[in-house]
Amino acid sequence: MSQQQDTSRRLRLGMVGGGQGAFIGGVHRMAARLDDHYELVAGAFASDADRSRASAAELHVAPDRAYPDYRAMAEAESQRDDGIDVVAIVTPNHVHFEVAKCFLEAGIHVICDKPMTTTLEEARALAELVERSGRFFGLTHNYTGYSLVRQAREMVANGELGELRVIQVEYPQDWLSTRLEDSGVKQAEWRTDPKRSGPAGCLGDIGTHAYNLVRFVTGLEPQALAADLHTFVEGRALDDNVHMMLRFKGGARGMLWSSQVSPGNENGLRLRVYGSRGGLEWCQEEPNRLVHSPLGEPPRTLTRNGPDLGAAALGAARIPPGHPEGYLEAFAQLYSDFAEQIRARESGREPEALATGTPGVADGVDGLVFITRALESSSAGGIWVDF
């Protein structure tokens, strides 16, 4: 791989996983293309070599850069003058660690789906490797890319809510209300399989998103949690519903609910933050509105790219007010920010401030601490467990 980044060209992107039948691979590819910072040039798109080659052909990747496995890909691409600059890891959770390790050791930047690994030990080992490698590592907690999520974060940081007191976050879905994993649906199969998903089901899949959103917007440090993980669908090996209480350093209190067995809910991620001077509410299914309720005043609705927004929100909006932006644009915002950080690292300069603060390896470790402590608490009957 060339050691000097050419900022006049697109970043050369490789992908591990995300081949035929994979939902999230397509999302990553659309996100990478949207702001025109990347070009997909290589991949090991499936664990089966034939499926990997077939996927590469569909994606217009040259046959000689359609690899049978990720190890062959890392070795070959690291030796090419036109090798990939960065790899996107979009596999089931259980192989994140080994794939990331392989590419970091080959000198290649990494963008990885969450959760970063399946165990806290692996997460900490990967954090050490990232530090030693000097390579960039981005984690796709994609909800942090929404313009009005960044507005909420800026308002909290500026003290507009005063001292934070109460945080409520929920993430209900209904798609696993039955044993969908028995019907051949790939996304359900691996998410409910401890060997591929890790020890957490709903908790690891969407509970981590809810937790990360709280951490991103509020900046609060967790102190302790009490969790109740439950499996409602008979025969399922992993949790499909999570209730949790949270205590934060400084005295704030929180509640988190994530569920994949709640009929009527599609992707209902919602955050409410209340402080001594006011509150904020944001819902992922209506992401272009943020409700701000100053204490003693009527609530007001802030709109994406509308008036009274800060630089962080305006920097994550692409089109005029009233033209909705959503999930793909938020995902693309992370890819855009990652591109700026990669280019800055390669050219020895500081990245632009608005492109920083994105989820990285430290957030990955934090997410595994969260999962580990929640599992400990629930297995002990929902006791309070310190972070």
N, C-alpha and C positions, 0 to 999 in steps of 0.2 A: 504494500500500500504506500502511495506517495505520502511523504511526511510533511510536505508543505501544502496547505490548503489553498486552492484557487477559488477566491470568492466570486469570480465571474461566471462560475458554472454551478449547476445543481450538485448537491451532495449525492454521492453514489450510495444507494440504499440496498442492503441485503435483507432477506427475511427468512426466519426459521419458523416453520409452521405456517398456518394460514392458507393451506391449499384448498382443494375442492371440498365443498361442504362446510367450511369453517366460517362462521359469522364474523369473528373479530378480525381475521386477517383482511377481509374486504374493507372493514372500517378503517384499519390502519392505513391501507393503501389509499383510500379516498382522502383521509386526513393529510397524508404526506403530500398528495398531489395538489391540494386545494390552493395553497399559497405559493406553489411552484418552487419549493426549495429542494426537492428530492427527485431522483430518478431511480426507479427500481431496476436493478441490473443483474441481480443474482439471488438464488434462494435454495434452501433445502425445505421444500414446502410440505413434506409429509414424511412420516417414519418409514413408509414404503417407497422404495426408489422409483418404481414405475408411476405411482401416483404423483410423486414429486415432479417427475419429468412431464407428465401430462398437465399438471397445474402450471408449470413454467411455460409450456407452449401456449396455454390459454392466456397467460399474462404477458406474452411476447418477450419473455426472457430467453436470451440466446441459449441454445442447447448445451454449449460447453460451460455455461454458468448455472446449469440446473444440476444440483449436487445430490448424491444419494443419501448423504447425512451431513449434519452440521460440522462434524470434525473435518471432513474432507473440504468443506466449504471454507472454514476458517483458515486451514493450511494453504489452500490454493489462493484465496483472495488476498491473504497477507503477503504473498509473493509477487502479485501483479503490480505493474506500474499504475494500472487503472483500477486497482482493487477497491472494494467498498470502503467508504469512510465510516459507516455506521450500520449496525445490524438491528433489526426489530425482532424481538422474541415474542411470538404470539401463540405459543404452545400451551397445552395444559400445564398446570402449576408445577407438577412434580419434576419437570425437566428444566425449569427456569435457571436453577443454580448452576448446573453443569454446563448449559449452553452459554450463559453469561460468563462463567469462568473461562471457558474455552476461547471466546472472542476477546475478552480483556487481555488474556495472556498472549494473544496474537497481535495486540496493539490496536484493536478496533473498538471504537466507541459503541455504546450499547443503549438501546431503548427497550424497556421491558414492561410487559403487562404486569398487573398486580394480581394477587399478592406476590411480592418479589421472590419468595421462596416458600417452602412448606414448613420449615422449622426455624426457630430463633437462632439456633447454632449456625445453620447455613447462612442466614441473613447477616449475622455478625462477621462470619468468614468472608462473605462477599463484600461487605463494607471495607474490610481491611484490604482486600484485593483491589478494589477500586482506588483506594488511597495510594497503594503502591504503584499501580499501573499509570496513574496520571491521565487516564482516559475519562471521558464524560460518561455519566450514567443517568439516564432519565427514566422515570417511572410514570406510567400512563394512568394516573388518577385523573381521568379526563374531565371530571366535573369542575375541577379547579380552573379550567380554561374558559368557562362562561364569563362573559363581560360583567354581568351583574353580581356574580360571585366575587369577582375582583373588586367591584364597587363596595360590596359589603365588607370585605376585608379591609379596604382603605378607610371606611367609615369607623370601623371598630378601632383600628390603629390610631386614628385621629382623635379618639375619645368622644365621638358624637353620641355614643350610647352610655357614656359614663362608666362606672364600675360594673363589670359583667356579673350577673347574678344567676340567671337561669338559661340553660341551653336545652332545646328539645330537637331531636333529629329522628326522622323515621324514613325507612326505605322498604315499603311493602310492594310485593309482586304477587301474582297468582298462578304463574305458568307451571309450577311444580305441585299444584294441588292434588294431582293424581300421579300414579307411577309412570310418568312420561318416559322415564329411562328404560322402561321395558318395551317401548314401541320403536326403538331404533333411532331416536332423535339424538344425534351426536352431542349436542350441547348439554342435554340432560344426562347422558350416559357418564361423561367424564366428571361433571360437577357433583354427582352423587356417589362417586367412586373414591373411597379414601386413598387408594393407591395412586390416583392421578390428581385428585383435588387437594389431598392432604387431610389433616384431622378435623378441619372445619368445613362445613357445607355452606349454608346460608351466611353464616358468620364471615367466612373467608371470601365469599363471592361478592356480596353486597354490603354486609355489615362493615367491612373495612372501608368501603366508599363513604358510608355515613360518618364513620369515625374520622376519616381523613378530611372530610369537608368541615367538620367541627374544628379540627386542629388548624386547617388552612385559614378559615375565616376569623376565628377568635384568637388564635395564637396562645390559647391556654395550655398549660402543662397538666396532664392528668396526674392524679395522686392515687386514686383507688377506684375499683369497680366491683360491682356485685352483679353476676350474670346468671340468667336462666336460659339455657339452650334446650330446645325440645324438638323431637321428631314426631310429627303428627301422622305422616303417611306410613302405614304399616309396612315393615320390611325394608325401609330405607335405612342406609347405614350411617348417614350424616344428618346433622340438624337441619331443619327447614323453617325454624322460627326462633327468634332471639329477643329476649327482653333484658334490659340492662340499666342499672343506675350508675352514675359516674360522679366522682368528686374531683374537683380541680384544685390545684394549688392557688391560694388566694381566697378560697371560700366559695367559688361558684359551684352550682350543682347542675347535673344534667341527667337526661333520660334518652336512651337509644332503643329503637325498635326496628328490627329488620325481619322480613318475612317473605317467603316464596309460596305461601299457601293461603293467601288472603284474597278470595274472589272479589273481582271488581277493581283490583289494582293492577295497573300495567307496569309502570316504572315510577312509582310515587315518591321519589326522593324529595324530602321537604326539610328545611332548616328554619328554626325560630331561635333568635338570640335576644335576650332581654337584659337590659342594664338599668342603672339608677336614673338615666336620663332618657331612655327610650328603647324601642325594640325594632327588630328587622325580621322579615319573613320572606323566604324565597322557595319556589317550587320548581323542580326540574321540568315538569310537564308544561309549565308556563314560564320559561326561563327569561323572557324579555321584560319581566316586571319584577321589581323589588319593592316591597311595602315597608316604608319607614314610618314608625309611630313615635314621634317625639312626645315625651311625657306632658300631659295636659293640653295637647294640641290634636287636631284632626289628623288621621293617618294620611300620608301622601304616597303616591305611586311613582317611582322612578322607572323610566323606560330605557331600553337599550339604545344607546347613541342619542338619547334625549338630553334635555337641559339638566343642569346641576350635577353632572357626573364628574368624577375625578379622572386623572390621567390614566390610571390603571384600567378602568372600564372602557374609556374611549380608545385606548390602545389595543383592545381585544374585540373591537367591532369593525366590520368591513363595509356595511351598506347602510343607507339612510334609515332614520327612524320609521317604524311601521312596516318594514320589510323583515319578517321574522328570521332570526338565526337560531340554530339549535345544536343538537348533539354533535353532528359532524363538524360544524364550525368550531365548537369548543374543543373537540379532539384535535382539529387542525391547529388551533392556537397553541396547544402544547408542542406540536411538531414544529411550528414556526419558531417558538421560543427555544426549543432544543437546537434548531439549526443555528440560531444566533449564538448560543453558548458554545457549540462545537466550533464554529468558525472563529470565535473570539479566542478559544483555547489554542487552536492551531496557529493563529497569527500572533499570539502573545500579547493580546490586548484585553481590556476589561469588556465584558458584554454590556450591551445597553441595559440600563436599569430595569426597564419595563419587561425585559425578557428573562429576568432572574426570579427566584422565589418559586420556581416550578418544583414539583415533587422529584426527589432524587433518592439516593441510596439511604440517607438518614431517615427519610420517610418510610422506606421499605422496612428498615429495622424497627421503627416505631410501630408499624402495622403488625409485625410479627410479635412484638411485645404485647400489643393489644389482644391478638388472637390467643396467645399463650396464656395470658392472665385470665381471659374470659373462660377458656377451657378449664383452667384450674379452679376458678370460682364455681362454675356450674357443676363440675364433677364432685365438689365438696358440698353441694346443696345450696349454692348461691351465696356463699359467704363473701364478705368483703376481702378483697385481695389487693395489696399494694402494688403499684407499678414498679 
